[in-house]
Structure formats: C-alpha cells, structure tokens
Amino acid sequence: MSKLFSLATRMQGVESSPTLRLNALAQEMIREGKDVINLTAGETDFETPANIRAAAVKAMEAGKTRYTAPHGTPELRKAVAAWFERDFGLKYSFQQVTTTCGVKQGIFHLMLAIVGAGDEVIIPAPYWVSYPEMVRLAGGTPIILPSQSGFGLQREALKKAITKRTRLLLLNFPNNPSGASYSKDDLEFVAELLKGTDILVASDEIYSSLCYDGTAFHSFASLSEDAYQRTITFNGLSKSHAMTGWRVGFAAGEIKIIEAMGILQAQSATNITSFVQDAAIEALKQTKAEFEPRRLDMQSRRDLAVSILRGAEKLKLDTPTGAFYCFPDVSAYFNQRLPGSEAMSEYLLLEAGVATVPGKPFGDDRCIRISFAKDKQSLEKGLGRFVAALQKL
Ligand SMILES: Cc1ncc(COP(=O)(O)O)c(C=O)c1O
C-alpha cells in the first residue's frame, strides 16, 4: 500500500470532537428540511455584548491588524491578571499570564509543554471529550477515574491512581458534561493530597460564571499557597461573554510553564487575533452584576429542563448546579437494539428529531448530554420529545 496519504502514528486512535460531529449531523438534517431540535450546543444563544463588538471594530479601524507578541499585548495580559484578582482573588503578575485561541488551545499547549512519553495524566470522568485526546497527542497516557453517582470527586480512586509517573491532574468544574461542581471540601482534599508531590494541576474553570442555586465558585489555586504554586488556571470568554467564535482563552500560573506555552504559541498560531485583544480588554470590564441577568436566565432554563426530564420515570438525573448541561443516566431504557448511549442518541435524533450527545465519549456510557442553552420553546418541544421517546421503550 502506498504511504502517500498515511498519517503519523500520533494520529492513531485520536478522534475528531464527537460533540461537533453530532452537531454537524443535526445541522445536515435541518438543512434537508427535517424537524430537528438541536440540544447539542456547547455555547449560549446570547449575542456578544455590543460594547465588546464595538471595541473590536474600533481596534480594526485603528489599524491593530498586525502580529502581536505571542502571549498577547501587555495591556491584555495586565487586564487578565487584574480580572483574576478581582473575580477570583488570584494574584498573578502579567508575566504569569498568557492568552490562547480559546481554553482548548491553552490546554493543548500545556500538554505539549509538560507531558511526554510515559507521563500519566489523571482525568476524572465524566470529562470534556478533548482531554484524553490531547494527552494522547502529547504522547502521554490518560488515566481515567470512573464516573460515580452524583459526579462528586472520586477520592479513593484518585488516591489509588497516583503513581511515580503522574504528571498532571485535570480538574473541570462546573463540569462539562455533568453540570456538577466539586464541593470546597473535595477541592481541599485534592489540595492536601497533592502536597509534597510533583503533580501539577490544570484547573479548567471556563464555566465559573455559570453557578446556580447560590453555590459559590472557588478557584482551585485560591485554596492554599501550595495549590496556587502547582496549578495552571484556565478560563476564557467563550461561555461568560458569549464569545465562542472569537477564540479567547487565558492561562495563568508558574512563569516557566507559561513561557513554554508562549513558545508553542509563537511556533503555531503566533498570537490570538490582534483586534480581538482590545475587545477582550473591554470584555473583562464586565462585572458579575452585569452578567447576572444572563446567569439567572440560564438557571431558569435549567429548572425547566430538569422539570421536563423528571417526566421520564426510569431516568436518573442529578440537578446540575453549573454550566448548561444536564447529563441524565438513561441506562434503564437500554435494550438489545439500543445497548448504549451512542445508539440511544442516534435513536433520539432519527426517531424523535431531538439531537443530543452520547455520554460515551465523555467517559460515561450510561448518560446522554443535553444542552439547555436553548430558548424555552425549543427546550419544551425537544425535551418533551426526548421523554416521550424514552417512555416508548
Ligand atoms: C470544559 C471545557 N473546557 C474548555 C472548553 C473550550 O473553550 P474555548 O472556547 O475557550 O476553547 C470547553 C468548550 O466547550 C469546555 O466545555
């Protein structure tokens, strides 16, 4: 066989994002005129605020259309450092901050910077689909902590998973796909457990602005001096500012690691889009009070989604306390024809016209991910169909 189109071994077993694939399939059905309610989206339906859009236009008109420093402009890095302090109580110098094309690129760069062959990265399930693939692309080995009921931290499994080869622990809360958050007690347990080890923590806090029912958000690095030292904190504008397409992510932590991530940025994308950097500075002026109506709106959509889903008698659902996903366990409805989440998601799309994402690529095949970042009418219609389709089984 010709080697003309053969791929590098690092591509073996690495998959394209299944959340994007399902979304694309649903879009195709919609284009064909089929009646599909799409509950797969990983983004809100809000507009990017007008002042942020205006800041980008102004920057463009002012000629800010050229390369910038790989980490981003000093003005942006300073604004990010000030924001980490204002909203999270985290003190970073601007040299400890870098900007990336979304948190996705930031985490990928961290993997390339610190993970190599033989290194293990601990990932509690359910996890964001990209984490294991990024670890593999970097040449490391993902060590998955199996999902447990309530989606709390798997304390015993975590203790057992730590070996001499453990390089990194990946935390994500509020969590995609479960919408669960770790308690402060869980986070303190982790901080205590890692003391005296050489294990770094990547804390993906992209959903920090979307916490419900009065649950407070505690940034992992804010827990103790030791936690601060070993953590690279990730956050960005995608979810909190409705800016998914703008591609703005932030990473902050130990300068040596941030510098390495800057080298990777310099050798790949060069920098995040120049005029977007001014818009990001404008975005960071948004206060929690200004975001509050959007948070409350999402919380009421969460309430609606949960109340409809509870109509399916055999479905198990922990009420999400953050992000914009429900992750119900539908395994009681599995049968020979529908033995797992992928077949179930496909059934729901083709038979009931409701697009969801199977739990399998998130590390929990019992569950289906439903995004409630959708208008209430669509939620009522889509989740009504979802429940009816399950009850038919
Ligand atoms: C847990 C998690 N981390 C990171 C990201 C990526 O965010 P960004 O748009 O900043 O790359 C997502 C997006 O869905 C996510 O769910």
The ligand as a Gaussian input file, in Angstrom:
#p B3LYP/6-31G(d) Opt

LIG

0 1
 C      -14.785000      22.038000      29.848000
 C      -14.425000      22.875000      28.679000
 N      -13.188000      23.383000      28.600000
 C      -12.816000      24.143000      27.560000
 C      -13.684000      24.415000      26.538000
 C      -13.186000      25.219000      25.368000
 O      -13.438000      26.522000      25.479000
 P      -12.801000      27.585000      24.473000
 O      -13.925000      28.037000      23.604000
 O      -12.260000      28.650000      25.354000
 O      -11.735000      26.886000      23.703000
 C      -14.974000      23.906000      26.561000
 C      -15.886000      24.161000      25.445000
 O      -16.921000      23.574000      25.288000
 C      -15.358000      23.124000      27.668000
 O      -16.583000      22.602000      27.748000

